[in-house]
Amino acid sequence: MSRIATSGKRKEALAKIILTDGVGNITVNKKPFDDYFKGYPFAKHEVIRPLIATDTRKKYDCLAHVSGGGISGQAQAIRHGISKALVKLSEEHRKALRKEGLLTRDSRVVERKKPGRPKARKRFQYSKR
């Protein structure tokens, strides 16, 4: 394997992933992922979940370029991209990743604000008199 390129999405975040043979280094926007997600242990765990599920944590290096959204959405976009790359690499990984629910794109996005309302669903206070 030379390199596998995929992309992952979540909310407004878009991640472009390149998976190569290596020792387990994960780089996000040219920074080690520990530095990029500093103070967000949930995000760090989300990023490595596909590698843990397939027992390939120390086998591949991952280069991620992510843009848009917040920390949580970016971490989940990277997770989705890594999962897709592992399946491209070997179909054997598909079963473990599917069991963990890592191959399904989470399509939930923010509902739009409607006219005549303060937010998407909230209504202005009703006054009977």
C-alpha positions in Angstrom: 0.0 0.0 0.0 1.3 3.4 -0.8 -1.5 5.7 0.2 -5.2 5.8 0.4 -7.1 9.1 0.1 -10.7 9.5 1.4 -12.9 12.2 2.8 -15.3 12.4 5.7 -18.1 14.8 6.6 -20.1 15.8 9.7 -22.3 18.8 10.1 -20.3 21.7 8.5 -16.9 19.9 8.8 -15.1 18.4 5.9 -12.0 16.2 6.4 -9.6 15.0 3.7 -7.7 11.9 4.9 -4.5 10.3 3.6 -3.7 6.9 5.2 -0.2 5.5 4.7 1.9 2.7 6.2 3.6 3.9 9.4 3.9 3.8 13.1 0.6 5.4 14.2 1.2 9.1 13.8 -1.9 11.1 13.3 -1.5 14.7 12.0 -4.4 17.2 11.8 -3.8 20.4 9.8 0.0 19.9 10.1 -0.1 19.5 13.9 0.0 16.3 16.0 -3.6 15.4 16.8 -2.8 15.6 20.5 -2.0 19.3 20.1 -4.8 20.1 17.7 -7.5 18.6 20.0 -5.7 19.7 23.2 -8.3 20.0 26.1 -10.8 17.8 24.2 -10.3 14.2 25.3 -13.6 13.2 23.7 -12.4 14.5 20.3 -9.1 12.6 20.6 -10.9 9.4 21.4 -13.3 9.9 18.4 -10.4 10.2 16.0 -8.7 6.9 17.0 -11.9 4.9 17.4 -11.7 3.3 13.9 -8.1 2.3 14.5 -8.9 0.8 17.8 -11.9 -1.1 16.5 -9.8 -2.7 13.7 -6.7 -3.1 15.9 -4.5 -1.1 13.6 -3.5 1.8 15.9 0.2 1.4 15.4 0.1 0.2 11.7 -0.8 3.3 9.8 0.0 7.0 9.7 -2.9 9.4 9.1 -2.6 12.9 7.6 -5.8 14.9 7.9 -6.8 18.3 6.6 -10.0 19.4 8.1 -12.0 22.6 7.7 -15.4 24.0 8.8 -17.5 23.3 11.8 -16.3 23.0 15.4 -14.0 20.7 17.3 -16.6 17.9 17.8 -17.8 18.0 14.1 -14.2 18.0 12.9 -13.2 15.0 15.0 -16.2 13.1 13.8 -15.5 14.0 10.2 -11.9 12.7 10.6 -13.3 9.5 12.2 -15.6 9.0 9.2 -12.8 9.5 6.7 -10.4 7.1 8.5 -13.1 4.5 8.6 -13.7 4.8 4.9 -9.9 4.6 4.3 -9.6 1.4 6.3 -12.4 -0.3 4.3 -10.7 0.8 1.1 -7.5 -0.8 2.4 -9.1 -4.1 3.4 -12.7 -5.3 3.2 -12.0 -7.4 6.4 -12.3 -4.2 8.4 -15.8 -3.5 7.2 -17.5 -5.9 9.7 -15.8 -4.4 12.8 -16.4 -0.8 11.7 -20.0 -1.5 10.8 -20.5 -3.1 14.2 -19.2 0.1 15.9 -21.4 2.2 13.6 -18.4 4.1 12.1 -19.2 3.7 8.4 -22.6 5.5 8.5 -22.5 9.2 7.7 -24.3 11.1 10.5 -26.5 13.3 8.4 -28.0 15.4 11.2 -27.5 19.1 10.6 -28.9 22.3 12.2 -32.5 23.0 11.3 -33.0 26.3 9.6 -34.7 29.3 11.2 -38.2 29.8 10.0 -39.7 33.3 9.3 -42.0 34.6 12.1 -40.2 32.7 14.8 -37.2 33.5 16.9 -35.5 30.2 16.2 -36.2 27.0 14.2 -39.0 25.7 16.5 -39.3 28.2 19.3 -42.3 30.6 19.1 -42.7 34.1 20.4 -44.4 34.3 23.8 -48.2 34.2 23.4 -50.2 36.8 25.2 -53.9 35.9 25.5 -54.9 39.5 26.3 
